[in-house]
């Protein structure tokens, strides 16, 4: 049971990280800071 909970949490965390990365890319494109210092994380 604990292992299942950990697996679900890991999957949720991966989805959250994917969403955050996609949102960050979308935000940078919409602002228009693709080139220059602001593109770096």
N, C-alpha and C positions, 0 to 999 in steps of 0.2 A: 504494500500500500504506500509506504514511504517512497519507494522508487518511482511509482506511478506519479505521485505528486511532484517529485523532482523533475521527471520527464516533462510533465505538463508545464511546470514553471519555466523550464529551459526553453521549451517551444514558444511560450508566451514572450519570454525575454528576447528571443531571436526575432519574432515578429515586430516587437517594439523597436528593436534596433534597426530593422529594415525600414520601418515606417519613418523613423527619425532621420535616417539617411536620405530617403526619398524626399522627405519634406525639406531637408536642408538643401538638397540639389535644386528642388523646385523654387525655393525661396531665393537662392543665389541667381538662378536664371531670370526670375521675374524682376529682380532688382537690377540685373545687368552687370554684375561684378564678376563676369566669367574670367576676365584677365586681370592681372595685377595681384597685389598682396591679399585682397579680400577673398580670393578663391581658396587660399590655403586654410586648412582647419586650425 
